[in-house]
């Protein structure tokens, strides 16, 4: 695997499923023990609260979204990021514009890795 990558050369998942709510897209890549997920979300998306056994950093690139982590709620915009510790309940809700978020997971999420492998067949 190369050390250099371009997002538009990474397969995009557009199909809602267990790891991707309807209205979201994902381009994902595993790099060592880390996973990067470039997530697009349409305006007005409300994702269900969930947990996973991975630490997560959500970095806002475009748009605004409400993010709730363990009961603390913030509206985030470009230039802001949030840390979600493993096994902590969290959710997102986009506001009146589409959003683009770069998520970093450590270690990588096995459930998303399985979906990425299905897409690359």
C-alpha positions, -999 to 999 in steps of 0.1 A, spaced: 0 0 0 12 35 -9 20 60 18 1 87 -2 -36 88 -10 -63 108 -27 -99 109 -13 -114 107 -47 -96 75 -54 -111 58 -23 -143 39 -28 -174 59 -15 -201 41 3 -236 56 -3 -257 27 10 -274 30 44 -266 1 67 -256 -8 102 -225 16 102 -239 43 79 -272 61 85 -294 71 55 -283 105 42 -246 99 49 -217 89 26 -183 75 36 -149 71 21 -128 51 45 -93 38 47 -73 18 73 -38 30 80 -20 8 105 -41 8 136 -60 39 126 -90 44 104 -99 76 86 -135 81 75 -145 111 53 -182 114 60 -207 135 41 -241 142 57 -271 159 42 -288 188 60 -313 177 86 -298 143 92 -304 129 127 -282 99 136 -292 77 165 -272 77 197 -246 49 196 -213 36 211 -183 17 197 -152 3 214 -130 28 196 -118 63 204 -130 88 178 -119 123 167 -145 141 146 -130 171 126 -155 195 110 -144 204 75 -176 219 61 -211 229 73 -224 228 109 -237 200 130 -249 194 165 -228 168 183 -238 152 217 -212 133 236 -221 118 270 -249 144 274 -227 174 265 -241 192 234 -222 215 211 -228 230 176 -196 225 156 -184 242 125 -153 241 103 -120 243 123 -136 225 153 -131 190 164 -144 167 192 -130 137 210 -154 107 216 -138 82 241 -145 45 234 -178 32 247 -193 67 253 -228 74 239 -228 100 212 -249 113 183 -249 139 155 -275 160 138 -267 182 108 -284 216 107 -296 235 77 -266 227 54 -247 196 43 -217 187 64 -183 171 58 -165 155 87 -132 137 89 -134 110 115 -103 93 130 -109 60 148 -83 42 170 -81 13 168 -98 10 134 -135 -1 136 -138 -38 126 -175 -33 116 -166 -5 91 -135 -24 79 -158 -53 70 -180 -30 50 -150 -14 32 -138 -49 22 -172 -57 8 -171 -25 -13 -136 -32 -27 -145 -67 -40 
